[in-house]
Every structure is written in structure tokens, then in C-alpha cells.
């Protein structure tokens, strides 16, 4: 069913519901019903038309509310729509005295947050899903310990509403609607798209692809997209990809390597709802059908937290393998910043690569996972840490975040499941021999990692 047509039906239902809805009992002293009374009325309503009308009115009121008013709304949701402790205790005692499906069901109902039912009913409104996504975006900007429970309810419901079964994969090309292309430019979060000509270089050539996930409830709004380059080599520098014009005359008709060089989440309100693993696997499947010559699937990924970790670890004395000369190099780098002199960059290379191997293979967070968020994503999907690239991104952003490093993660279809299990169950970082040797023999880093000109 066409989504616009469906939303039109909901709007008609809401209009009819508003005609039969008596809001006089909800009016406050100012002559207008309060947000709180509207929410209470919604969770108490039984009629579909009146419920749809109430949901639309509540969301409209929220959208028109000032930032301070939204603070109060979220505080209200945190304090009022919570499970009844007395009912939970009663249901728990009944279950312990008489274990069975009926008492278990009553216990489950008693512990479910009433906020979830409120959010479900708000989703009845025309365009309700998109409005709730924007509401969670507002919530994330205010998140604190008091509001964490509210956010968990959003995440619980969004995880169901945006599961893989509802997602639609579409290829984005230069001939896609302008409204979609504008959003690709706006939402690109890894490598800035500098206008329409730059976008065309990423979409139009025969050796480029772009795929996005869409959801039927968010018309023309991509959830996440990935940019892909096709060729015959695993790239070590983002500049060789972004500056290439591609074109039919340069594209190999039988490429063997697909490179995922940018993955961007588009909806801040869906933060924490994972689409990336589904996206990569689906794109691999589609590309393999289109181009059977493809055998290797790799990323060219940033390391956004590396530089901050390096200087923190250096200050805390957590890099004991550094010799005196390397200590002086890092002190100079910390105090004077990145040098544009090729000789200084070349001298710094073994030191930074050895530290990078430490960062990716040994540095862990409190949960025992790799510190790097991009590494967690790809390793969790079953990829292997294939190569660390020196001077992979010499842009201001690349140097500021990662001292020019970029990383190749390899998706070997034969090993994905085994790698995933090793990461999930033992927190193992599956890495290639050259990467492991960087840690064991940092003086050999020059020979193990290709330099970029």
C-alpha cells in the first residue's frame, strides 16, 4: 500500500475522531487541555478514531512546545508512566504461589512500562513514527540518569518497528529523486560531500555504488547508507577513491574487490538501533549477484578515537615499549602538532603504527571490548582487521582524529560467522598476521604497511 495513501486514511480517521472527541473535561485553568491530561486520556481510550485523534493532538502539542516545555514533558514521562510497584509485588507473589502461564502473563503485564503503551498509541497518529523518532532525538539531547528509562522504552519499541523485515534496500544513483540526493549530501557523516559535482563522482561512475535502507513509515528518509567503490585492489588511501573520476573508460568490467568506504547513519533519533550489519550483508549479496567476479569485500574505515587515546595512554605511561627517540617524537607531536614535512612524517610512521596495533589489539573498554567504535562494529559483524594504513587520510579531520590512519576490515564470507562468534564469546580481535606483527615487532612497521604518496 502506498504510504502517502495510508497516512491520508489515518488523517481522515483522526479528523472524524476529533469531531466526536469531547475534550472539555481535560481543560486546564488556561482554557486549554494539558499535555498530561491528553496522555492520560490516550492510554485510557478504547475507540480507534478517538485514539488516533488524541495521538495526533498530543504530537502536535509536543511539536509546538518550547525547549523548556519539552524538558517538563520528558520529566512527566519519566515520573508518571512507570510500573505500579504494588501491582508488581502482588503479581510476583501470585506467580510464586501458583506458577503457570496465567500468573506469568499477569506478572509480565505488571512489569511492562506504561510508557511503552503510550508510545504505541502515539504511533497511531498520521506520520506518528517519524514524529516519535524526532521526539527521541530531542530526548537524546537531554539524556541523564532520570531519563534513561524513558530512552530504554523508545529503544525497545524502535527495535521492533525498525527490524530487518520492515526495511527496504534501494540503490541510490545519480538519477534518484533530488530530494533523496540532497539528503545523502546532508547525512554523509564520514567524508563530507562537497556539493553536487562531488556527489556525482560518488554515484555516477560505473565503478561506484550507493545503497540505503528505507522504512515504509519514513517516506523518502534514508535510515543508513553505504558508499562502495569497485576495483581490483584493496585501497590504502581515501584520497585515491574520492579524487578519482571513475567513468566507463576506467572501470574494470570484472572487478574483484568491493570497498565499503563510507557508512552513514541518517536518523539521530534511531541511534543505537543497528542497521549496519544487515546493510553490509545485503549489499554483499546484491553485488555478488550483479557482479560474480567480486571475491573480496573490504572497508576503508576511519579510526575516530585513536589520536585522543594515544596521547592519553602516552601521558599515563601505558606505552612501555617506546624507546627514548620515540618518546621525543610523541612529545613533539603533542606539543607542536602534525608536521607537513615528509621526512618528519616518515620518521613518525613506525612509532604511530606500533601504537595503533596496541590500540586495536589490546586496548579495551570496561566491558572488555575494543575501544574503537568502528572496530567494534566491523569485528562484531564478523570482519577481520586486515591492515592499518599510514597516511590513509591526510585531511584536517583525518589527522585530528587518527593521525592520518585508516583501517581495512575484510569480510571473508567463509569466516564471518566464526569471527563473529569469537568476538562475541571471547572478545577476540581477529587480525591478519601483518597487523599482529606490528605489535610484536614495531621496528618492522615500514615493511608491513604501504605508504601513500
N, C-alpha and C positions, 0 to 999 in steps of 0.2 A: 504494500500500500504506500502511495506517495505520502511522505512525511508532512508536507505542507497541507495536504488534504486532511490528514489525520488531526493535525493541530487545529484546522478550521472546525472540525467536528467538535473537538474539546471546547473551543471558544463558544460555539453555539450552546453546548451543554452548560457552560459557565454562565452565559447570558440568561438562559432560562432559569438556572438555579438562583441567580441574583434577583430575578423577578419574584420568586416565591420565598426568598430568604428574609426573615424578619430580624433585623439587627438592632432593634430598639432596646432589647434587654441588655445589649453589650455596650451601650453608650456610656461613656465616662462623663465626668463633670464638664469637660470641654465641648460636649456635644458630638464627640467622635468616639467610635468604639476603640478600645485599647488593643494593642498588639497581643497582649497576654490573653484577653478575653476571646479574641478571634482564634488563637491557637487552641484554647480550651474547647471552644465550640467545634473546631475542626475534628479533634480527636473524639468528640462525643457524638458527632453527626453520623447518621446512618444512610441518608439519601445520597445517591451518586451526584445528582445535579447540584444540590446544596453544598456537598463536599467540594466539588470542583470549583464552585463559585467562591467558597471560603478560601480555598487554596490560592486561587488567583488574587483575591483581595489581600491576603497575607503577604504574598510575594511582592505585590505592587507596593504595599506599605513599606516593606523592607527596603526595596529599591529607592524609595523616596526619602528614607530616613537619613539623617546626618551621621557622620562618623561617630559622634558621641552617643547618638541614639542606638547605633549598631552595637556599641560597647555594652549598652544596657540590655539589648536583645540577647546577646550571647550569654551575658551573666544570668539572665532569666532562664534561658535554655539549660544552663549548667545547674541551676539550683532547683528548678521546679519539675522538670521532666526526668525524674530519677526513679528507679525501682523502689517500691514500698518495702522497707526493711521488715515490717511486721508480717506482711504477706509472704515474704521470702522465708522467714523463720517458720511460719505456720506450714507452708508447703514442704519445707525441708523435713520438719518433724513428721508430717503425714507420710512422706516418702520413706523415711527410715522405719516407721512403724509398719508400713504396708507397701514394700517395694513392688512396683508394677508400672505398666505403660501409662495408666491413667494418672497416677500420682506423679510420675516422672514428667509427664506433659504439663501438669499444673505447676510443677517446680520450674520447668523451663520458661513457661509464660511469665511467672512471677519475677524471674531474674532479668528478663529482657528489658532494655531501656525503653521507656515510653517515648523517648526522643525518636527512636527508630520508626515507630508507628506514625509520629507526627511528620517526619521527613517523607515517609512513604506516601502519606496523604497529600503533602505539599506537591509531590510529583504528579498529582492528578491535574494540576493547572496546565493550561496550554504553554508549551515551552518550559515546563517546570524543571526538567532535567538540567537544561543549560543554566537556568537561574540558580539552581542549587549548587552547581559547580562554581558559579561566581560567588555564591554565598560562602562556600568553603574557602575560596581564595581570600575573601575578607577575614575569615576566621584564622587562616594561617598567619596573616599579618599581625594577629593579636595573641597568638598561641602562648599559653602559660599553663602552669600545673592545674589551675582551676578549670581551664577549658579543654584539657587533654581528653577528658571523657566525651565531650561533645564531638571532638575531632574523630575519635575512635568510632563513633556511631556513623559519621559521614563515610569513613573509610570502609566500614563493614558493608554498608549499602552500596557504595560505588563499586566495590569489588564484585558484587553480584550483577549490578546493572551494566557494568562495562567488561563482563567476562568475554573470553575469546569468541564464544558463539554469536555474540551480537556485533562483532567488529567486521568491517568490510575493508579489504585491502584494495587499493586503487593505485595505478601508476600515474604519477604527475609528469606531464610533458609540457613542452612549450605551447601546445595547443589547448591545454587545460583552461578553464574559465579564469579570467583575470582576477576575480575575487579570491580564488584559491591561490594563484601565483603570488598575489600581494601578501597573503598570509604566510606563504613559505619564506618570503623575504623577511617579514616581521618576526617570525618564530625561530629562524635559524639561530641556534644558541652556541654553536661550536666555532664556525668560521663565518664571519659576517659576510653577507651577500651585499655587494656594493652596487646596488641598482639593477636595472633590467638587463643591461648587457652582461653583467656578471652572472645573473640568474640564467640567461640563455646559454652561457658557456657550460653551465652545470646540467642543463636539461636537454638541450637540442642535439648535441653531437651523438653519433652512433655508438660511441663507447661510454655513454653516460646513462644512468637510470636514476629515478627517484620514485620511491614508493611511500604511501602513507596509509595509516589506519583511520577509518571514519566510523562514526556511530550513528545509527538512524535518528537518534533523538537530538543530535547536534548537527544540523544541516550546514554543509559547506564549512565545517570546522574540523581540520585535521587534529587528531589526538597526538600523533607522533609520526615523524617521517625520517627516512634514511636516504642518504645520497650515496650512489655507487659508481665506481669507475671500473671499466673493464680493460684488461690488457694481458700481458704475459709475464710481468714481473711484480714482485712484492715491493711496493714503494717504501722509501725511507724518508721522504720529504713531502710535506703537504704542498709546498710551493710548486713542485713539478706537476701536481694534479690540478691545483687551482688556476695556474697560469697557462695550462695547455688549452689550445683552441679545439682540440679533437677534430671532428669532421670525418666525413666518409673516406677521404683520401688517406687519413692517418689511422683509421680504425682497423684493427685486425678482424677479418671476418670470422675467425675461430679463436677468440680469446680463451685463455686458460685460467686466468686469475680474476676474481671479483673482489674489489676492495670497498669495504664499508668505511667511508672516511668522515661521515658526519651523521650523528643520530640526535635529533632534537625533539624533546617533549614540548608540546604546544600549550597545554592547559594547566596553568599553575594550580587550579582547583582540584586537579586529579593527581597531584604529587603523591607518590607512594603507591599508586595503582600501577602495577607493572604491565607494560605492553611490549617492551623492547625484545624480550626473549621470543615472544610469539612473532613479532615483526621479522626478526632476523631469520628464524626458521622458515617462515612462509616465503620470504623473499628468496632464500636459497632454493627452496622447492620450485618457485616460479621461474627463476633464472635458469635452473638446470633443465627444465622442460623447454625453455626458449632456446638455450644455447648449450647443447650437450657437451660441447668442448670444454666447458668450465670444470676444472678439477680442484682448484684451490680457492678457499674463501678466507679472507683475512680482513682485519681492520687496520686503519691508521689512526690511532687514538691519542688524545691528549693525556697528560698527567697533571691535572689541575692543582693538586696539593703538594707536589714534590718539592718545590722551592721552599715553601714555608716549613715543611718537615725537615729539610736538610739543615737549615740554619738553626732550627730549634734543637735538633739532635747534635749538631756541632757545638752549640753553646752548652749543652748538658753533658758533653763528653761521651756521647754514645757511639762515636766512630773511632774506636781504638786502633784500627788498622792504618790510620793515616800517618804518614811519615812527616818529618818536620817541614819539608818543602810543600807538601800538600796542605798542611795546616796553614801555612803562609798564603797559599793560593786562595783558600776559602776565606781567610781573614780579609784579603784584598777584595775578593768578590763581594763580601758582605758590606765592606766599608765604601767601596768605590763603584760598585755596580758592574754591569755587564760591559765588557770591552768589545769594541768593533774591530780590534786588531786581530787579524787571522792567526798570527803567531801566538798570541795570548790565549785565544780560544783553543788552539790546537794543544797547547800545554795543559790547559784545564781539563781537557777531554777525559783522560784516564781516571782522574780523581772523581769527576762527576758521575761517570759511568759506574765506578765501583760503589759509590754511594747509592746510585739508582738501583743496582742489584740488591743491595741491603734493604732499600725501601720496599721494593716489590716482593722480595722473597722472605724477609724476616720481620719487617715492621708490622705489628698487628694492633688492632684496637682492643678495647676491653672485652669484646665478645670473641676475640681470637681470630678476627677476620682481617684481611689486608686493609691497610689504612686508605689506600687509593680507591675512591668511589667507582671510577671507571673499571679498575681491575676487578672489584667485587662483582660488578655487573657481568663482565665477559667471562670471568672464571666461573661464576655461578651458573652461567649458561652452558658451560662445558668447553669453553675455548682454552687454548694453551698460550701461555706467554711466550711468544716466538722470538721477538727481537726488540731491543731498545736502541732507538736511533738518535745519534748525536746530530745536532743542527737540523732536526726534523721540522721545527717550526721556529724560525728566527724573527717572527713578528713581535711587536711590543708585548702582546698578550702571551705569546708562546714563551718568551724569555721571562716575563714577570711571573708566570705560573710554574714553569717547568725548566727554566734554564735551557730552552730550545729542544728538550727531549720530546720525542713521540714514540709510541709503542705499537708494535704489530701483535695482535692476538689472532691466532689461527683457529678456525673452525674446521677440524678434520672430522668429516661425517662418521668415520669409523670409530672415533674415540670420544665423541661428545658425551654420550651417556656415562661412560667410565670416568671421564674427567669431572663431570658434574657430581657424581656420587662421591668421588674422592674429596672434592671441595666441600660439599655439604656435610659429609660424615666425619672427615678428619681435618677439615680446614686446610687441605693440601693445596699448595700453589703449583700447578703443573706448568713446568717451564722447559724450554729447549736447552740442550747442552751448552750452546754458546752463552745464554743468559746465566746459567748456573756457574759457568767458568768465570764470568765477570766477578762473581762474588769470591770464588776460590783463588783466582789469580788476576787481581785487578791490573797488574802491570802488563797483561796481555790484551787489555781492552782495545788498544789501537788496531790489532789484527782481527778482532772479533766483531767489530761493529763498523759498518761502512760510513765514511764521512760524506757530507754533502758539500758540493762546491757552491 
